Amino acid sequence: MMTTLFVLTALASAGLFTELLAANQAPLGYEDESGFHFGPECTDGQSFELENPS
């Protein structure tokens, strides 16, 4: 009984730790009606591809 409790506590702790690491490493971006966009929000209406012709 105690072993099961310890195993479940360890699994829950590992899951919480993994979730915190994943949230810390998540990319920054924004989502609008056309979908999710990585990077800061562009306020001048131009896309990044038009600004960088390479």
KAHU-V804450 format. One record per helix or strand of 2 or more residues. SS is the DSSP state (H for helix, E for strand). FROM is the first residue (numbers start at 1). TO is the last residue. If there is no record, write none. Layout:
SS:FROM:TO ; SS:FROM:TO
//
This chain:
H:2:24 ; E:29:32 ; E:35:38 ; H:48:51
//
